[in-house]
């Protein structure tokens, strides 16, 4: 639909073009022979000009002449040019790696652009929840599936419980969303919040919900898991199996524990271990020097009683460090219910 809208445009006045659009016209006029010009641009400039190029539509010859008189002969036979997805992709392919071209074109072909979801993720969860509670659960499910799991968790926790659980059920059963529906959601969100909408790759719904549940505090997680077990025990068990929680750190090998210890703040670790099992505490202590373990025990004792919420936050932060290290290939994680445990 976006491509159809772009091709219906007919630009006859150069003064109506913004900077990115003018650059797009010039680069289209230069053609593939001069694609090396793109190499002087940084990634953000390439992205902005590519998006402008893909939506140019018909550009009259007089506009090309006004913008680039000396190179008008290098344009197409009539002196006019056409900006399209295909032409943009062809030009980008001549000077960028294919995977980068694919990522840029995926972004451009979306309803608007990735920045929509980034901006939506910055909307206060109470404000977003207050807006979404008046929408259909299926619409809310689409929105929550496209924002970051941590933010989606906070929004879900702010929604009325019955409505939130209905949204969870819709997310678990979610199929690929038709473009017409996304267009309608895009228009509504643009009117209410901001101007650009993004697309993200489809993820397994249970994986997505496990990430969201991981971001809940312990009480909220228990509340949702318990309620979901009553509605759909199989789904609850799958989500629980996919979740990676603080106690799963006990499955780290000694090298992984030591790598994690180097990446975690000591006061955060002490607070997190206040709520850990005895076996997990001993695992951490056994991978420290005798002196470091003694200091850590003393720090934990000196804290006295601590709030459960603070312990939860510290444990979540430690788990996030572990996940970041795993993504870098520095440690290997095995979540609960997986077959990834190591055998020696």
Secondary structure, 3 states (H helix, E strand, C coil): CHHHHHHCCEECCHHHCCHHHHHHHHHHHHCHHHHHHHHHCCHHHHHHHHHHHHCCEEECHHHHHHHCHHHHHHCCCCCCEEECHHHHHHHHHCCCCHHHHHHHHHHHHCCCCCHHHHHHCCCCHHHHHHHHCCCCHHHHHHHHHHCCHHHHHHHHHHCCHHHHHHHHHHHHCCCCCCHHHHHHHHHHHHHHCCCCCCCCCCCCHHHHHHHHHHCCCHHHHHHHHHHHHHHCHHHHHHHHHHCCCHHHHHHCCHHHHHHHHHHCCHHHHHHHHCCCCHHHHHHHHHCCCHHHHHHHHHHHHHHCCCCHHHHHHHHHHHHHHHHHHHHCCCCCCCCCCCCCCCCC
